C-alpha cells in the first residue's frame, strides 16, 4: 500500500474494530487489513484477536508457515 492509502487504512481499521465488537483491536486491524488488500492469507501471530477474521489464517511460529 502506498503512503496516500494511510488515511483509508486507518478508517478501515476503525470500522473493522467496530464491526467485530473489538476483536481484533486497532493495532491488529492495522496489520490485518493490508494483508487482506494484498491477498496475503497468513499472519504470524499467536494472540487470538485475529481469530475473528475468516480471510486471515493465523500461524503462530515460522514452522507453521514453512513446514
CNS distance restraints for C-alpha pairs under 8 A (distance, minus, plus):
assign (resid   1 and name CA) (resid   5 and name CA) 6.25 0.50 0.50
assign (resid   1 and name CA) (resid  34 and name CA) 7.02 0.50 0.50
assign (resid   2 and name CA) (resid   6 and name CA) 7.48 0.50 0.50
assign (resid   5 and name CA) (resid   9 and name CA) 6.08 0.50 0.50
assign (resid   6 and name CA) (resid  10 and name CA) 6.13 0.50 0.50
assign (resid   7 and name CA) (resid  11 and name CA) 6.20 0.50 0.50
assign (resid   8 and name CA) (resid  12 and name CA) 5.95 0.50 0.50
assign (resid   9 and name CA) (resid  13 and name CA) 6.01 0.50 0.50
assign (resid   9 and name CA) (resid  30 and name CA) 6.94 0.50 0.50
assign (resid   9 and name CA) (resid  33 and name CA) 7.18 0.50 0.50
assign (resid   9 and name CA) (resid  34 and name CA) 7.70 0.50 0.50
assign (resid  10 and name CA) (resid  14 and name CA) 6.36 0.50 0.50
assign (resid  10 and name CA) (resid  30 and name CA) 7.01 0.50 0.50
assign (resid  11 and name CA) (resid  15 and name CA) 6.25 0.50 0.50
assign (resid  12 and name CA) (resid  16 and name CA) 6.05 0.50 0.50
assign (resid  12 and name CA) (resid  33 and name CA) 7.56 0.50 0.50
assign (resid  13 and name CA) (resid  17 and name CA) 6.26 0.50 0.50
assign (resid  13 and name CA) (resid  26 and name CA) 5.98 0.50 0.50
assign (resid  13 and name CA) (resid  29 and name CA) 5.05 0.50 0.50
assign (resid  13 and name CA) (resid  30 and name CA) 5.68 0.50 0.50
assign (resid  13 and name CA) (resid  33 and name CA) 6.96 0.50 0.50
assign (resid  14 and name CA) (resid  18 and name CA) 6.23 0.50 0.50
assign (resid  14 and name CA) (resid  26 and name CA) 6.35 0.50 0.50
assign (resid  14 and name CA) (resid  29 and name CA) 7.80 0.50 0.50
assign (resid  15 and name CA) (resid  19 and name CA) 6.02 0.50 0.50
assign (resid  16 and name CA) (resid  20 and name CA) 6.15 0.50 0.50
assign (resid  16 and name CA) (resid  24 and name CA) 7.74 0.50 0.50
assign (resid  16 and name CA) (resid  29 and name CA) 6.80 0.50 0.50
assign (resid  17 and name CA) (resid  21 and name CA) 6.09 0.50 0.50
assign (resid  17 and name CA) (resid  22 and name CA) 4.74 0.50 0.50
assign (resid  17 and name CA) (resid  23 and name CA) 6.15 0.50 0.50
assign (resid  17 and name CA) (resid  24 and name CA) 5.97 0.50 0.50
assign (resid  17 and name CA) (resid  25 and name CA) 5.92 0.50 0.50
assign (resid  17 and name CA) (resid  26 and name CA) 6.27 0.50 0.50
assign (resid  17 and name CA) (resid  29 and name CA) 7.04 0.50 0.50
assign (resid  18 and name CA) (resid  22 and name CA) 6.10 0.50 0.50
assign (resid  20 and name CA) (resid  24 and name CA) 7.14 0.50 0.50
assign (resid  20 and name CA) (resid  52 and name CA) 7.55 0.50 0.50
assign (resid  23 and name CA) (resid  49 and name CA) 5.15 0.50 0.50
assign (resid  23 and name CA) (resid  50 and name CA) 6.85 0.50 0.50
assign (resid  23 and name CA) (resid  52 and name CA) 6.54 0.50 0.50
assign (resid  24 and name CA) (resid  28 and name CA) 5.64 0.50 0.50
assign (resid  24 and name CA) (resid  29 and name CA) 5.90 0.50 0.50
assign (resid  24 and name CA) (resid  49 and name CA) 4.40 0.50 0.50
assign (resid  24 and name CA) (resid  50 and name CA) 5.37 0.50 0.50
assign (resid  24 and name CA) (resid  51 and name CA) 7.94 0.50 0.50
assign (resid  24 and name CA) (resid  52 and name CA) 7.12 0.50 0.50
assign (resid  25 and name CA) (resid  29 and name CA) 6.13 0.50 0.50
assign (resid  25 and name CA) (resid  49 and name CA) 6.77 0.50 0.50
assign (resid  26 and name CA) (resid  30 and name CA) 6.13 0.50 0.50
assign (resid  27 and name CA) (resid  31 and name CA) 6.64 0.50 0.50
assign (resid  28 and name CA) (resid  32 and name CA) 6.02 0.50 0.50
assign (resid  28 and name CA) (resid  49 and name CA) 7.08 0.50 0.50
assign (resid  28 and name CA) (resid  50 and name CA) 6.93 0.50 0.50
assign (resid  29 and name CA) (resid  33 and name CA) 5.83 0.50 0.50
assign (resid  30 and name CA) (resid  34 and name CA) 7.18 0.50 0.50
assign (resid  31 and name CA) (resid  35 and name CA) 6.86 0.50 0.50
assign (resid  32 and name CA) (resid  36 and name CA) 6.28 0.50 0.50
assign (resid  32 and name CA) (resid  43 and name CA) 7.85 0.50 0.50
assign (resid  32 and name CA) (resid  50 and name CA) 7.74 0.50 0.50
assign (resid  32 and name CA) (resid  56 and name CA) 7.38 0.50 0.50
assign (resid  33 and name CA) (resid  37 and name CA) 6.17 0.50 0.50
assign (resid  34 and name CA) (resid  38 and name CA) 5.94 0.50 0.50
assign (resid  35 and name CA) (resid  39 and name CA) 5.95 0.50 0.50
assign (resid  35 and name CA) (resid  40 and name CA) 4.68 0.50 0.50
assign (resid  35 and name CA) (resid  41 and name CA) 6.92 0.50 0.50
assign (resid  35 and name CA) (resid  42 and name CA) 7.92 0.50 0.50
assign (resid  35 and name CA) (resid  56 and name CA) 7.88 0.50 0.50
assign (resid  36 and name CA) (resid  40 and name CA) 6.01 0.50 0.50
assign (resid  36 and name CA) (resid  41 and name CA) 7.14 0.50 0.50
assign (resid  36 and name CA) (resid  55 and name CA) 7.08 0.50 0.50
assign (resid  36 and name CA) (resid  56 and name CA) 7.26 0.50 0.50
assign (resid  40 and name CA) (resid  56 and name CA) 7.80 0.50 0.50
assign (resid  41 and name CA) (resid  55 and name CA) 6.67 0.50 0.50
assign (resid  41 and name CA) (resid  56 and name CA) 5.16 0.50 0.50
assign (resid  41 and name CA) (resid  57 and name CA) 6.01 0.50 0.50
assign (resid  42 and name CA) (resid  56 and name CA) 5.68 0.50 0.50
assign (resid  42 and name CA) (resid  57 and name CA) 4.84 0.50 0.50
assign (resid  42 and name CA) (resid  58 and name CA) 5.71 0.50 0.50
assign (resid  42 and name CA) (resid  59 and name CA) 6.64 0.50 0.50
assign (resid  42 and name CA) (resid  65 and name CA) 7.88 0.50 0.50
assign (resid  43 and name CA) (resid  56 and name CA) 6.92 0.50 0.50
assign (resid  43 and name CA) (resid  57 and name CA) 6.41 0.50 0.50
assign (resid  43 and name CA) (resid  58 and name CA) 5.09 0.50 0.50
assign (resid  43 and name CA) (resid  59 and name CA) 5.87 0.50 0.50
assign (resid  44 and name CA) (resid  58 and name CA) 6.05 0.50 0.50
assign (resid  44 and name CA) (resid  59 and name CA) 4.75 0.50 0.50
assign (resid  44 and name CA) (resid  60 and name CA) 5.23 0.50 0.50
assign (resid  44 and name CA) (resid  61 and name CA) 6.34 0.50 0.50
assign (resid  44 and name CA) (resid  62 and name CA) 7.27 0.50 0.50
assign (resid  44 and name CA) (resid  65 and name CA) 7.72 0.50 0.50
assign (resid  45 and name CA) (resid  58 and name CA) 5.93 0.50 0.50
assign (resid  45 and name CA) (resid  59 and name CA) 5.88 0.50 0.50
assign (resid  45 and name CA) (resid  60 and name CA) 4.93 0.50 0.50
assign (resid  45 and name CA) (resid  61 and name CA) 7.62 0.50 0.50
assign (resid  46 and name CA) (resid  58 and name CA) 7.43 0.50 0.50
assign (resid  46 and name CA) (resid  59 and name CA) 7.06 0.50 0.50
assign (resid  46 and name CA) (resid  60 and name CA) 4.59 0.50 0.50
assign (resid  46 and name CA) (resid  61 and name CA) 7.83 0.50 0.50
assign (resid  50 and name CA) (resid  56 and name CA) 7.40 0.50 0.50
assign (resid  50 and name CA) (resid  58 and name CA) 7.25 0.50 0.50
assign (resid  51 and name CA) (resid  56 and name CA) 7.95 0.50 0.50
assign (resid  51 and name CA) (resid  57 and name CA) 7.72 0.50 0.50
assign (resid  51 and name CA) (resid  58 and name CA) 7.26 0.50 0.50
assign (resid  53 and name CA) (resid  57 and name CA) 7.84 0.50 0.50
assign (resid  59 and name CA) (resid  64 and name CA) 5.49 0.50 0.50
assign (resid  59 and name CA) (resid  65 and name CA) 6.38 0.50 0.50
assign (resid  60 and name CA) (resid  64 and name CA) 6.57 0.50 0.50
assign (resid  61 and name CA) (resid  65 and name CA) 6.96 0.50 0.50
assign (resid  62 and name CA) (resid  66 and name CA) 6.11 0.50 0.50
assign (resid  63 and name CA) (resid  67 and name CA) 5.04 0.50 0.50
